[in-house]
Every structure is written in C-alpha cells, then in structure tokens.
C-alpha cells in the first residue's frame, strides 16, 4: 500500500503556487505568494518557513523563494495527480469541467498514490 503525502493540504497548495509562480522567474517573493492566496505576508512567511524546514524550499540572499529538487518533485507529483483525477472525472464519469476542477482540487489532497495509479490505468492516451 502506498502512503499519502506527509504534507498538509495547505503545504501542498503552497508548493504548487511556488512552482507555478517560479516558472516565470527564478524564485518568487513571499509577497507574491501571499497575494496568490489572499493572505498576509506574515501568514505566507510562516508557511514558507515550515516548507524550508522540511527541505522543500530555499531562500536566497535576496529573500526569493525557490523549490529544492525535492520541492519541485513533490509539486510535479501533486499536479500530475490532480491532472489524472481531473481527466478521470471528466472522461470516465462525465463530470462537468468546472465541477471536475473543483473536485480534483479537493481529492488530490486525500487520495493515495495507489488510487491515483488505479485511475491512471483507466486512461487511454
């Protein structure tokens, strides 16, 4: 049996946000992360500090936040799982696109890798 991620939903969301924001730049400001979530800079800073302690992000001398290789790998895994769940809901269960996006966004945080791999096996590419 495959374990569920040791990260919280919030931490996974922060990793994904940093991943997408940093695809445009080399590192992102905590202010930009906070704006993405609609939270204070202090709240985003606390979340980033926790991810840093876990080894998922680093801060450079300019205080820009970047994903480590572990952080990037985890963000890609989460996004890949989201994509698999979303496609399954839309193509196999015929769920409306907007509903599938919302549901996949919730399910990705609670579904095991084993279940995602089972869903993946239903997809034909």
N, C-alpha and C positions, 0 to 999 in steps of 0.2 A: 504494500500500500504506500502511495506517495503522500508525503506530508504537505500540509497547507503552509503557505509562506509565514515566516515568523514576524513579518511586518504587519503593522496595523493598516486598516483601510486608509487612514489619513496619511501615513508614511508612504504607502503605495501611490496615493494621489500626488503627493509632493514629488516623488521620484519621476512620475510621468510628466508633471509640469516642468520640472527642471530639464528633463530630456527634450521636450518639445521646444521650450524656450531657448535652450542652448544649441539647438540645431541651426539657429540663425547666427549665433555668436559663440565665442569661446568663453563660456562662463556667463552667469546671469547674476544680477543684483538681487539681494534679498527684497528690495523694494518692488522689483518686477514680479517676484514670486508672490509677495503679499497682495499685489494688485490683482493677480490672476485668481486668487481665492477670495478676494474681498475681505481680507483680514488685516490687522495692524502689522506693521513691520516687526514689532516685538513678538507677535504670535508666530510669524513666519520664521523669525530668527531662532526661536525655541525649537521649532520643528527641524530646521536645518542643522542645528547643533546636535540633536538626537541622531539624525542621519549621519552626521560626521562621526559621532562616537561609535556608530555601528559599522563605519568604514564604507559607506555608500557615496559620500560626497567629500570634497575638499574645498577649502577656501584659499585663494592665492593672496599675494601681498596687497592687491587692490580690492580685496574682500569679495571677489567674484566667486560664485559657487559653481563648481563643476562636478559631474558624476565621476566616480572612480570606475575602473573596469567592472567591479562588482555591481556598482550602482547602475551602470549602463546595461549590463547583462540582465539585471532584475527589471529595469524599466522596459526593456525589449520583451522580456518574458511576459510581463503583465499586459503590454499592448498586444502581443501576439495572442494571448489567451482571450483578451477582450474581442479581438477580431474573429477568432474561432467561434466564440459564443454568439456574437452578433450575427455572423453568417449562418450558423445553425438555426437560430431563432427565425431569421428571415426566410431562408431557403427551404428548410425542412418542416418547420412548424407554421410557416406563412404568417408570421407576426408582422404587423405594420412596422415600417422602417423606424419611425420615431419611437415607438414603444420598444422595439428591439434594442435601440441605442441606450435607452434608459435602463432597461432590464439587464443588458450585458454589462453596463457600467456598475450595477449593483452586484450581479452574480460573480464577476471576475474576482471580487474580494473574498468570496466564501467557497468557491468551488475548487476542489483539489486538482492537482495536475493529472491524476488518474482519470477523473471525469472529463477534463478538457481533452485529453488524448482520446478518450472514447468518442467524444463529439467530433473530434478531428477525423476519425475514421469514417464518419458518415459523409464527409465532404469529397466531392469529386472535382478535380481540377483539370 
